[in-house]
Amino acid sequence: MNTPPSAGPATGCPFASPPLSTHTTPTGCPVSQRAADFDPFEDAYQQDPPESLRWAREQEPIFWSPRLGYWVVTRYEDIKAIFRDNITFSPSIALEKITPTGEEANAVLASYGFALNRTLVNEDEPAHMPRRRLLMEPFTPDELRHHEPLVRRLAREYVDRFIDDGRADLVDQMLWEVPLTVALHFLGVPEEDMDTLRKYSIAHTVNTWGRPKPEEQVAVAHAVGNFWQFAGQVLDKMRQDPSGPGWMRYGIRKQVDHPEVVTDSYLHSMMMAGIVAAHETTANATANAMKLLLQHPDTWREICEDPSLIPNAVEECLRHNGSVAAWRRLVTKEVEVGGTRLPAGSKLLIVTSSANHDPQQFADADLFDIRRDNASEHLTFGYGSHQCMGKNLARMEMQIFLEEFTRRLPHLRLAEQDFSYVPNTSFRGPEHLWVEWDPSLNPERARPALLEAQTPVRIGEPSRHAGARTVIVHSVTPVAEGIVRLRLVAPDGKALPRWTPGAHIDVECGDPALSRQYSLCGDPDDTQALEVAVLREAEGRGGSAWIHGQLQAGDRLRIRGPRNHFRLDESARRLILIAGGIGITPVSAMARRARALGLDYALHYSGRRRGTMAFVDELAALHGERLHLHVGDEGGRCDFDALLAPPAPGTLVYACGPQRMLDALEACCAGWLEDALRVEHFESSMGTLDPAREHAFEVELKDSGITVNVRADQTVLGALRAANVDIPSDCEEGLCGTCEVRVLGGEVDHRDLVLTRAEREAQSRMMACCSRARGGRLVLEL
């Protein structure tokens, strides 16, 4: 037997790790044995797609599957790049049968007139975007809020049916029917027999993404054919009176003015596809989420005790164990992805569930962490112009379901069971989810009033800022006049998140609305505690007064983070670290890190009086002669002109302190290389948006294919959210950097306090919460 050629750069085959199979790719490269053995219909993939493809993410991120006849793509950046370019990577095969069926089954489908054509999922340009834009409005956050009361009522009614039973199959008894009812309500379809529609929906999934056995194909074809005819009959009834509510009637009304865009065949296909898309993925996603949460009892207990964690828990569940495992694309021209040459005509299985576990995108990616600050960057809803339009309806339903379960059944636990899944490549959720509880412990028996409580639903906005954690105040220690140091520890004594110098946390000062940012100032290697120092500011906004007046050792505190937008560049040849007043907090951590790394650094610390300067003795003990104190009433003053002249190549200046100090430093560093000065700000001076002094402009979203108008009285962030575009945010004052977006065209009027001078001049990034366009148009990579 001939031995296949070895893989490597010389052959132009970058992957295919040994041992190798006898197969070759369409480009003539060898196929590894693991790639040859890959079968998404087997139990390993069905139970846990990301785990089954760990070897691929680590060794062969793009591989050829001889069994499927598809290239399989597994890493985040490669998949996002594919989603971004829907011309080179056509969605046209997204609804193609992945397993060809026999003549008899095909004849059955033909007998029903089955002609599922183009939908929003599988349509190419230039037809796709005009239809998407025309049909988008019912999916915007403002419109979706109208459906919230129905979802809440259904969740309550279905839980009422089994609340006293002590055992339930959540899939059969709630999680399939409620999303289906909501889907029909959203579409405007009369509620029909739920069991029949469930059979139709499963048949459609198996027919398109599954591998039905020859003896099953005819039965599946009959179910799909009946589903097709049902969709047509409902559509015909709607045409008789298109004035009612629902997305399909909305489409019929749009057809009157745009018959060339919203065609009859398109509406028929969307009716059938919409019933599946609007409910099956949500039903499966909620079942996956409940299974995952109950497998992590500590996390389940946390969201039961703190419902504000639910929005970010939903995002993390969608990332860690979402209901959409993979999508498909067709390569329209030869292209290279991730170092692999793909010929025109190649079919791709892009496994988004694997991308969601890529450690290059998600730190400690296999960890289930409901406070993960970038959980909403998952690709479960896709990305770009074909991103799921119903994503926020699904998010809303999942939040309400979790709220109902955590409030009424906090003592819920998984029953002993084996989990089964409908075998297919792309959509997954357990067919059954048995749970148990002791009805005598139902909290509503003792406290009926809890049924009236509601947690606000977050619609249309990633909940990065909602991942608060509870900590215990271990100590409150005065460290200078008007300054206290807080040492914060985990309630269970476990390790807290690691952080890097320059990082901050957000502290809820008695009220979630009174949230303030404080730089971390302890030892980054101390994972048992987080430390901040807080100055009582007489002219502040209430946060520091609350901490100084109310907080005591033993109190519970809610924090978010850590996050870092003031990172230390550890490759610098030399560091000049400058702090004024309470600005010593982030700078002290930087000095500690520089000392640990053996870097050349100097620490300059200024204050009005020695008694008002925190950590003086600690800093002296740590840094010795590298510490330079400049005490005002002792005649000390930091001469910035002398310190910073002439410019020193390879030297970086990090500074934090009062605005007047930062302004002086910026003037002194005007002759330095770009970005030699890096500063941390305490507050924004951008002020409230004044519509009388602003102008409206357009924002083109390159990846999504839409253009959004930004009014004079509106921020870019607000306009994007209203258009159903996900933009994470936090402070909304231009201070934190959370809402940063990439700019591809146009001139930005920068108003943030995050970007450096060079970054502003490059015109490649902006903060959506505050910055605007100088002209009439910006192009963003969204």
C-alpha positions in Angstrom: 0.0 0.0 0.0 1.4 3.4 -0.9 2.0 5.7 2.1 0.3 9.1 1.7 2.7 12.1 1.5 3.5 13.7 4.9 1.9 17.0 5.6 3.9 20.2 6.0 4.9 23.5 4.4 6.7 21.9 1.6 3.6 20.3 0.2 1.4 23.3 0.9 -0.7 21.2 3.3 -0.4 23.0 6.6 -2.3 20.5 8.7 -3.2 16.8 8.6 -1.4 15.5 11.6 -0.2 11.9 11.6 -1.4 9.2 11.7 -2.7 9.7 8.1 -5.5 7.9 6.3 -5.5 6.7 2.7 -7.8 9.6 1.8 -6.7 12.9 0.2 -8.5 16.3 0.0 -9.8 17.8 -3.2 -6.5 19.7 -3.3 -4.4 16.5 -3.1 -3.3 16.9 0.5 -3.3 14.0 2.9 -6.2 13.5 5.3 -5.4 12.6 8.9 -7.0 9.5 10.4 -9.0 11.6 12.9 -10.4 13.7 10.0 -11.3 10.6 8.0 -13.1 9.2 11.1 -15.0 12.3 11.9 -18.8 11.6 11.8 -21.1 14.3 13.2 -23.9 11.8 13.4 -22.2 9.7 16.0 -22.7 10.0 19.7 -19.5 12.0 20.6 -20.5 15.0 18.4 -24.2 14.8 19.3 -23.4 14.8 23.0 -20.7 17.5 23.0 -19.7 19.0 19.6 -16.9 21.3 21.1 -15.3 18.5 23.0 -15.5 16.1 20.0 -13.6 18.7 17.9 -11.0 19.7 20.5 -8.3 17.8 18.5 -9.2 19.9 15.4 -9.1 23.3 17.2 -5.7 22.3 18.5 -4.1 20.5 15.5 -6.2 20.8 12.4 -8.5 23.8 12.6 -9.7 23.2 9.0 -9.9 19.7 7.8 -11.5 17.7 5.0 -14.2 15.2 6.0 -14.4 12.3 3.4 -17.6 11.1 5.0 -19.4 14.4 4.6 -17.7 15.7 1.5 -17.2 19.0 3.4 -14.4 21.0 4.8 -14.9 21.4 8.5 -13.9 24.8 10.1 -13.5 24.9 13.9 -11.7 28.1 15.1 -13.3 31.4 16.0 -11.4 33.9 13.8 -11.7 31.7 10.7 -15.5 31.3 11.2 -16.0 34.9 11.9 -14.1 35.8 8.7 -16.4 33.4 6.8 -19.5 35.0 8.2 -18.1 38.4 7.4 -17.8 37.7 3.7 -21.1 36.4 2.4 -20.0 36.8 -1.2 -17.0 34.6 -1.2 -18.8 32.2 1.3 -22.3 31.9 0.0 -25.1 30.8 2.4 -26.9 29.1 -0.5 -26.4 25.6 0.8 -27.5 26.3 4.3 -30.9 24.5 3.7 -29.5 21.8 1.3 -30.0 18.3 2.4 -26.7 17.2 3.9 -27.7 13.6 3.3 -29.2 13.0 -0.2 -32.5 11.1 -0.1 -33.7 8.3 -2.4 -36.1 8.5 -5.4 -39.1 7.4 -3.4 -38.7 10.1 -0.8 -38.1 12.7 -3.4 -41.2 11.6 -5.3 -43.2 12.0 -2.0 -42.0 15.6 -1.5 -42.8 16.4 -5.2 -46.4 15.1 -4.7 -46.9 17.8 -2.1 -45.6 20.5 -4.3 -42.7 21.0 -1.9 -40.6 23.9 -3.2 -38.8 25.4 -0.2 -36.7 28.1 -1.9 -34.8 31.0 -0.7 -35.2 32.4 2.9 -33.3 34.8 5.0 -31.0 31.9 5.9 -29.8 30.8 2.5 -30.3 33.7 0.1 -27.4 35.3 -1.7 -27.0 39.0 -2.6 -28.2 41.2 -4.1 -31.6 39.8 -3.2 -30.9 39.1 0.5 -30.3 42.5 2.1 -33.3 44.4 0.5 -35.6 41.7 1.9 -33.9 41.7 5.2 -34.1 45.5 5.6 -37.7 45.5 4.5 -38.7 42.8 7.1 -36.5 43.9 10.0 -38.7 46.2 12.0 -40.7 43.6 14.0 -37.4 42.3 15.3 -36.2 45.5 16.8 -36.1 45.8 20.6 -38.9 48.3 20.8 -41.2 46.0 18.9 -40.2 42.8 20.7 -41.2 44.3 24.1 -44.8 43.9 23.0 -44.3 40.1 23.3 -43.0 40.1 26.9 -46.4 39.9 28.7 -47.3 36.8 26.6 -44.1 35.0 27.4 -44.4 35.8 31.1 -48.0 34.6 31.2 -47.2 31.3 29.4 -44.2 30.6 31.6 -46.3 31.1 34.7 -49.2 28.9 33.4 -47.0 26.0 32.3 -45.0 25.9 35.6 -48.4 26.0 37.4 -49.3 22.7 35.7 -46.4 20.8 37.4 -45.3 22.9 40.3 -46.7 20.4 42.9 -45.7 17.2 41.1 -42.1 16.9 42.2 -41.0 15.6 38.9 -41.2 16.8 35.3 -39.8 16.5 31.8 -39.2 20.2 31.1 -38.9 19.6 27.4 -42.2 17.8 27.0 -44.1 19.7 29.6 -42.9 23.3 28.8 -39.8 24.1 26.9 -41.1 22.9 23.5 -44.7 24.2 23.6 -44.1 27.6 25.1 -41.5 28.8 22.4 -43.7 27.3 19.7 -46.7 29.2 21.0 -44.6 32.4 21.2 -43.3 31.7 17.6 -46.8 31.3 16.3 -47.9 34.5 18.1 -45.0 36.4 16.6 -45.7 35.1 13.1 -49.4 35.7 13.5 -50.2 32.0 12.9 -53.3 30.5 14.7 -52.3 28.0 17.4 -52.7 24.5 15.9 -52.1 21.1 17.3 -48.8 21.4 19.1 -47.8 17.7 18.8 -48.3 17.8 15.0 -46.3 21.0 14.6 -43.5 19.5 16.7 -43.4 16.4 14.5 -43.3 18.7 11.4 -40.5 20.7 12.9 -38.4 17.7 13.8 -39.0 16.2 10.4 -37.8 19.4 8.7 -34.6 19.3 10.9 -33.9 15.6 10.0 -34.7 16.1 6.3 -32.3 19.1 6.0 -29.5 18.5 8.5 -29.9 14.8 9.5 -29.1 11.3 8.2 -32.4 9.5 8.0 -32.2 5.8 7.3 -33.6 4.7 3.9 -36.6 3.2 5.7 -37.3 6.5 7.5 -36.9 8.8 4.5 -40.5 8.3 3.2 -42.1 9.0 6.5 -40.0 12.1 7.0 -40.9 13.3 3.4 -44.6 12.9 4.2 -44.2 15.0 7.4 -42.2 17.7 5.5 -44.7 17.7 2.7 -47.6 18.2 5.1 -45.7 20.9 6.8 -45.2 22.7 3.4 -48.9 22.5 2.6 -49.9 23.6 6.1 -47.7 26.7 5.7 -49.3 27.5 2.4 -52.8 27.2 3.7 -52.1 29.5 6.7 -50.6 32.0 4.3 -53.6 31.9 2.0 -55.9 32.7 5.0 -53.7 35.6 6.0 -53.9 37.1 2.5 -57.7 37.4 3.0 -57.1 39.8 5.9 -53.5 41.0 6.1 -54.4 43.8 8.6 -53.8 41.7 11.8 -50.7 41.3 13.9 -47.8 39.1 13.2 -44.6 39.1 11.1 -46.1 37.2 8.2 -49.0 39.7 7.8 -46.4 42.4 8.1 -44.6 40.8 5.1 -47.8 40.5 3.1 -48.5 44.2 3.6 -44.9 45.0 2.5 -45.5 42.9 -0.6 -48.1 45.4 -1.8 -45.5 48.1 -2.1 -42.5 45.9 -2.9 -43.8 42.9 -4.9 -40.4 42.4 -6.6 -38.7 42.1 -3.2 -41.3 40.2 -1.1 -42.5 37.5 -3.6 -45.2 34.8 -3.1 -42.6 32.0 -3.1 -40.5 33.8 -0.6 -43.4 34.3 1.8 -44.3 30.6 1.5 -40.8 29.5 2.2 -40.4 32.0 5.1 -43.7 30.8 6.7 -42.4 27.3 7.0 -38.8 28.2 7.9 -40.0 30.8 10.3 -42.1 28.4 12.4 -39.0 26.2 12.8 -36.4 29.0 13.3 -38.6 31.0 15.8 -39.1 28.2 18.2 -36.9 25.1 17.8 -33.7 26.9 18.5 -35.1 28.7 21.5 -36.6 25.5 22.9 -33.3 23.6 22.5 -31.3 26.5 23.9 -33.4 26.8 27.0 -33.2 23.0 27.6 -29.4 23.1 27.1 -29.2 26.1 29.5 -31.2 24.4 32.3 -29.2 21.2 31.9 -25.9 23.1 32.1 -27.0 25.2 35.1 -28.3 22.3 37.1 -25.0 20.5 36.4 -23.3 23.4 38.1 -25.3 23.6 41.4 -23.2 26.5 42.8 -23.9 28.6 39.7 -27.6 27.6 39.9 -27.7 28.8 43.5 -26.1 32.1 42.5 -28.7 33.0 39.9 -31.5 31.9 42.3 -30.2 34.3 44.9 -29.4 37.1 42.4 -31.7 37.3 39.3 -29.7 40.2 37.9 -27.1 37.6 36.8 -29.6 35.9 34.5 -29.0 38.0 31.3 -25.3 37.2 31.3 -26.0 33.6 32.3 -28.1 33.3 29.2 -25.2 34.6 27.1 -22.7 32.2 28.7 -25.2 29.3 28.2 -25.5 30.2 24.5 -21.7 30.3 24.3 -20.9 27.2 26.3 -23.7 24.9 25.1 -25.9 26.7 22.5 -28.6 25.1 20.4 -27.0 26.0 17.0 -23.9 23.8 16.6 -23.0 24.5 13.0 -23.9 26.3 9.7 -22.9 25.7 6.1 -21.4 27.8 3.4 -20.3 27.4 -0.3 -17.0 28.8 -1.5 -17.6 30.8 -4.7 -14.0 31.4 -5.6 -10.6 30.0 -4.6 -9.7 31.5 -1.3 -7.4 30.8 1.7 -8.8 30.5 5.2 -6.5 30.0 8.2 -3.6 28.9 6.0 -5.7 26.3 4.0 -6.4 26.8 0.3 -10.1 26.1 -0.5 -11.1 25.7 -4.2 -14.2 27.2 -5.6 -17.2 25.0 -5.1 -15.9 23.7 -1.7 -18.6 23.0 0.9 -18.0 24.2 4.4 -19.4 22.9 7.7 -18.5 25.8 10.0 -18.9 24.6 13.6 -19.8 27.6 15.6 -20.1 25.6 18.8 -16.4 24.7 18.4 -15.5 28.4 17.8 -17.3 29.3 21.0 -14.8 27.1 22.9 -11.7 28.6 21.1 -9.2 29.7 23.9 -7.8 32.4 21.6 -11.2 34.2 21.9 -12.5 33.1 25.3 -10.1 32.8 28.2 -10.4 29.4 29.9 -12.9 28.6 27.2 -14.2 25.3 28.7 -15.0 26.9 32.0 -18.7 27.7 32.5 -18.5 31.3 33.9 -21.8 33.3 34.0 -19.7 36.4 34.7 -17.6 36.1 31.6 -17.3 39.6 30.3 -17.2 38.7 26.6 -19.8 35.9 26.7 -22.0 37.8 24.2 -19.3 37.5 21.5 -20.4 33.9 20.9 -21.3 32.9 17.4 -24.4 30.9 18.2 -26.5 33.5 16.4 -24.0 33.8 13.6 -22.5 37.1 12.6 -22.8 39.8 10.0 -25.5 40.1 7.4 -27.0 36.7 8.1 -27.0 37.0 11.8 -30.2 35.6 13.3 -32.9 38.3 13.3 -34.8 36.6 16.1 -31.8 36.5 18.5 -33.4 39.0 20.9 -36.7 37.3 21.0 -34.8 34.1 22.0 -32.8 36.0 24.6 -36.0 37.5 26.1 -37.7 34.1 26.3 -34.7 32.4 27.9 -34.4 35.2 30.5 -38.1 34.9 31.5 -37.9 31.1 31.7 -34.9 31.2 33.9 -36.4 33.8 36.1 -39.6 31.7 36.5 -37.6 28.5 37.4 -35.2 30.2 39.8 -37.9 32.1 41.7 -40.4 29.2 42.0 -38.1 26.1 41.9 -34.7 27.1 43.3 -34.5 23.5 44.8 -34.7 22.0 41.4 -32.2 19.2 40.5 -31.4 17.0 37.6 -32.9 13.5 37.7 -30.8 10.5 36.9 -31.1 10.0 33.1 -29.3 9.5 29.8 -29.5 12.4 27.4 -30.5 11.8 23.7 -30.4 14.2 20.8 -32.0 14.1 17.3 -29.0 13.2 15.2 -28.1 16.1 12.9 -25.1 18.4 12.2 -26.5 21.7 13.2 -29.2 21.9 15.8 -29.1 20.3 19.2 -31.0 20.1 22.5 -31.9 17.1 24.7 -35.0 15.3 23.6 -36.0 15.0 27.3 -34.9 16.8 30.5 -36.1 15.2 33.6 -35.9 17.2 36.8 -37.0 16.6 40.4 -37.7 18.6 43.5 -39.6 18.4 46.9 -42.9 20.2 46.4 -43.2 20.8 50.2 -40.2 23.1 49.8 -41.7 25.3 47.1 -41.0 28.8 48.4 -44.4 30.2 47.1 -46.2 28.0 49.7 -44.7 30.2 52.5 -44.3 33.4 50.5 -47.1 33.8 47.8 -45.9 37.4 47.2 -42.8 36.2 45.4 -45.0 35.3 42.4 -45.5 39.0 41.9 -41.7 39.8 41.6 -40.3 40.5 38.2 -36.7 41.0 37.0 -36.4 43.5 34.1 -35.7 41.8 30.8 -32.8 43.0 28.8 -33.7 43.2 25.1 -31.3 43.9 22.3 -28.2 44.5 24.4 -25.3 42.2 25.4 -25.2 42.0 29.1 -21.5 42.3 29.6 -22.0 44.8 32.3 -24.6 42.6 34.1 -22.2 40.0 35.4 -21.9 41.2 38.9 -20.5 39.0 41.7 -21.0 39.3 45.4 -17.9 39.7 47.6 -17.4 40.2 51.3 -15.7 43.2 52.7 -12.8 41.6 54.6 -11.5 45.0 56.0 -11.9 48.7 55.7 -8.6 50.3 56.6 -7.7 54.0 56.6 -4.5 54.5 54.6 -4.4 58.3 54.5 -6.6 61.3 55.4 -9.9 60.7 53.6 -8.8 57.5 52.0 -9.7 53.9 52.9 -8.5 50.6 51.5 -11.1 47.9 50.9 -10.0 44.3 50.9 -12.6 42.2 49.2 -12.9 38.4 49.3 -15.2 35.7 47.9 -18.0 34.6 50.2 -17.0 30.9 49.8 -13.3 31.6 50.2 -12.5 30.6 46.7 -10.1 32.4 44.4 -11.2 35.6 42.7 -10.4 36.4 39.1 -6.8 37.2 38.2 -6.1 40.8 37.1 -3.3 42.8 35.5 -1.9 46.3 36.6 -4.2 49.1 35.4 -7.4 47.0 35.8 -10.4 48.3 37.6 -13.6 47.0 39.1 -17.1 48.5 39.2 -18.6 48.7 42.6 -22.3 49.0 43.3 -22.5 51.6 46.0 -25.7 50.5 47.7 -27.7 50.7 44.5 -27.0 49.2 41.0 -27.7 52.6 39.6 -24.9 54.1 41.8 -22.0 52.2 40.2 -18.4 53.6 40.4 -15.1 52.4 39.0 -12.1 52.0 41.2 -8.6 50.9 40.1 -7.2 47.8 41.8 -4.1 48.5 43.9 -3.2 45.3 45.6 -0.9 42.5 44.5 -2.0 40.9 41.1 -0.6 37.6 42.3 -3.0 37.5 45.3 -6.0 35.6 44.1 -7.6 35.5 47.5 -8.6 39.2 47.5 -9.1 42.3 45.5 -8.1 45.7 46.9 -9.1 49.2 46.0 -8.5 52.5 47.7 -11.3 55.1 47.8 -10.9 58.9 48.3 -13.9 60.6 49.9 -14.8 63.4 47.5 -16.9 66.2 48.8 -17.9 67.2 45.3 -18.4 63.6 44.1 -21.5 61.9 42.8 -22.3 59.9 46.0 -20.3 56.7 45.6 -17.3 57.6 47.7 -19.6 59.1 50.4 -21.5 55.8 50.6 -18.4 53.7 50.9 -16.9 56.0 53.7 -20.2 56.4 55.5 -21.9 53.0 55.2 -19.5 50.2 54.4 -18.1 48.0 57.2 -16.1 44.8 57.4 -18.4 41.8 56.9 -20.8 43.7 54.5 -21.6 42.2 51.2 -20.8 44.1 48.1 -21.6 43.6 44.4 -18.8 44.2 41.9 -18.2 43.7 38.2 -14.9 43.0 36.5 -11.9 43.2 36.7 -11.5 44.9 33.3 -8.4 46.6 32.0 -8.2 49.5 29.6 -5.0 51.0 31.0 -2.6 48.1 30.4 1.1 48.1 31.2 3.3 47.5 28.2 5.9 45.1 29.7 8.1 45.3 26.7 9.1 48.9 27.4 12.8 49.6 27.8 12.1 52.0 30.6 9.0 53.2 32.5 8.3 56.5 34.1 5.3 56.1 36.4 3.6 59.3 37.6 0.7 59.5 40.2 -1.1 62.4 41.7 -3.3 61.9 44.7 -5.6 59.0 44.5 -4.1 58.2 41.1 -1.5 56.2 43.0 -4.0 53.2 42.9 -3.3 51.8 39.4 0.2 53.2 39.3 1.2 51.4 42.5 0.2 48.0 40.9 2.3 48.9 37.8 5.3 49.7 39.9 4.9 46.4 41.7 4.8 44.6 38.4 7.8 46.5 37.0 9.8 45.6 40.1 8.8 41.9 39.8 9.9 41.8 36.1 13.2 43.6 36.8 12.3 46.5 34.5 14.0 49.9 34.6 11.4 52.2 36.2 10.9 55.3 38.3 7.8 56.1 40.4 6.9 59.8 40.9 4.1 60.4 43.5 2.7 63.9 44.1 0.4 65.1 46.9 -0.5 68.3 48.7 0.4 66.9 52.1 2.1 63.7 53.2 -0.9 62.8 55.4 -3.1 62.8 52.3 -0.9 60.4 50.4 -1.8 56.7 50.6 0.7 53.8 50.8 3.8 56.0 51.3 5.5 53.6 53.7 4.6 50.5 51.7 5.9 52.1 48.5 9.1 53.2 50.1 9.7 49.6 51.4 9.0 48.1 48.0 10.8 50.6 45.7 13.5 52.3 47.7 15.4 54.8 45.6 13.1 54.3 42.6 10.3 56.1 44.6 10.3 59.9 44.3 7.9 61.7 46.6 6.8 65.3 45.7 4.9 66.7 48.8 3.5 70.2 48.2 3.6 71.6 51.8 7.2 70.3 52.1 8.4 72.3 49.1 8.3 69.3 46.8 7.0 69.7 43.3 7.5 67.3 40.3 9.2 69.3 37.6 7.6 67.6 34.5 9.6 69.7 32.1 12.9 68.5 33.6 11.7 65.0 34.0 10.4 64.5 30.5 13.0 66.5 28.5 14.5 65.5 26.2 12.3 62.6 24.9 13.8 59.2 25.8 13.5 56.5 23.0 12.0 53.3 24.3 10.6 55.0 27.4 6.8 54.9 28.2 5.1 57.3 30.6 2.1 56.1 32.6 0.1 58.6 34.6 -3.0 58.8 36.7 -4.2 61.8 38.7 -6.1 65.1 38.5 -7.0 66.4 35.1 -4.7 69.5 35.5 -1.8 67.2 36.0 -2.6 65.1 33.0 -3.0 68.2 30.8 0.4 69.4 32.0 2.0 66.0 31.1 0.4 66.0 27.7 1.9 69.4 27.0 5.4 68.2 28.2 5.2 65.0 26.1 4.1 66.8 22.9 7.6 66.2 21.4 7.7 62.5 22.4 7.0 59.7 20.1 3.3 58.8 19.6 1.7 57.1 22.5 4.7 57.4 24.8 2.3 59.0 27.3 -0.5 56.8 28.5 -3.0 58.1 31.0 -6.0 56.9 33.1 -8.9 59.3 33.6 -11.2 59.5 36.6 -14.1 61.3 34.9 -15.4 62.4 31.6 -15.9 66.0 30.7 -17.9 65.3 27.5 -21.1 66.5 29.1 -24.7 65.7 28.0 -25.4 65.5 24.3 -26.7 68.8 23.0 -28.8 68.2 19.9 -28.7 71.9 19.0 -24.9 71.7 18.5 -24.8 68.3 16.8 -25.6 67.0 13.3 -27.2 63.8 12.0 -25.1 61.3 10.0 -25.2 57.8 8.6 -23.3 54.8 9.8 -22.8 52.0 7.4 -22.3 48.6 9.0 -20.0 46.8 6.5 -20.4 43.3 7.9 -24.2 43.5 8.4 -24.9 45.2 5.1 -27.2 47.9 6.5 -27.0 51.6 7.0 -28.2 53.2 10.2 -29.2 56.9 10.6 -27.9 58.6 13.8 -30.0 61.6 14.8 -28.6 64.7 16.3 -30.1 63.8 19.7 -28.8 60.2 19.6 -25.5 58.5 20.2 -24.1 55.9 17.7 -24.6 53.3 20.5 -28.3 54.2 20.8 -28.9 54.1 17.1 -27.2 50.7 16.7 -29.2 49.2 19.5 -32.5 50.5 18.1 -31.5 48.8 14.8 -31.1 45.4 16.6 -27.3 45.5 16.4 -25.4 44.1 19.5 -23.0 46.6 21.0 -21.6 45.9 24.5 -21.3 48.9 26.8 -20.8 49.9 30.4 -20.0 53.4 31.6 -21.5 55.2 28.5 -19.3 58.2 29.3 -16.3 57.4 27.1 -14.2 56.2 30.1 -14.2 52.4 30.0 -13.6 51.4 26.4 -16.3 48.6 26.4 -18.2 49.9 23.4 -15.2 50.2 21.1 -15.8 49.5 17.4 -13.5 49.4 14.4 -13.8 52.2 11.9 -13.3 51.4 8.2 -14.2 54.8 6.7 -15.1 58.4 7.5 -13.6 60.8 10.0 -14.4 60.4 13.7 -15.0 63.2 16.1 -13.4 61.5 19.1 -14.8 62.4 22.5 -13.7 59.5 24.7 -10.9 59.4 27.3 -9.7 55.9 26.3 -7.8 56.1 23.0 -4.3 57.5 22.8 -3.3 60.3 20.5 -1.9 58.0 17.9 -5.0 55.8 18.0 -7.2 58.8 17.5 -5.1 60.0 14.5 -5.3 56.5 13.0 -9.1 56.9 12.7 -9.5 53.1 12.9 -11.3 52.9 16.3 -14.0 54.8 18.1 -16.2 54.6 21.2 -19.8 54.2 20.1 -21.2 55.7 23.3 -19.9 59.2 22.8 -17.8 59.8 19.6 -19.5 61.0 16.4 -18.8 61.6 12.8 -17.2 64.9 11.7 -18.8 64.5 8.3 -22.0 62.8 7.1 -20.9 59.2 7.2 -18.9 56.5 9.0 -18.3 52.9 8.0 -17.9 50.5 10.8 -16.8 46.8 11.0 -20.1 45.5 12.4 
